[in-house]
Amino acid sequence: MLTLLEKTAEGPTAFYKDSNPRNFIITEAGDVYTVDTDDLTLAPMGYDPAKLIATLVLTYGPLPAPAIDSALRAYNEAAERHDPQLGTTDRERLDDFLALHAVLTAPYAGRNGYRHSWPSRPSPRGSA
């Protein structure tokens, strides 16, 4: 895990705010707002969506690979619109962050709404 942590610590950073379902509001029009942003820090690009995906999997169960790929495309498109220098997060890097979150969230299994366990095998990679 230390090697993976070092590998993923490179590249541009973004604000990170413990992405979990209770920190987002999605309006009927589809606009997304973040709430509870009192503890913003910096993290590598892609870390935040991986945290949200991990939380959703542990809370609601496995997500279909196409849903993860779609979320990653939307994330990359938003980053590109903001500043092309942010680059893109590919599925391999996202999966690296998911592996880190699997370790970081393991102590919370069965608590804080985490009703499901981490899948023993990662979902097949799509084209992100």
Secondary structure, 3 states (H helix, E strand, C coil): CHHHHHHHCCCCEEEECCCCHHHEEECCCCCEEECCCCCCEEEECCHHHHHHHHHHHHHHCCCCHHHHHHHHHHHHHHHHHHCHHHCCCCHHHHHHHHHHHHHHHHHHCCCCCCCCCCCCCCCCCCCC
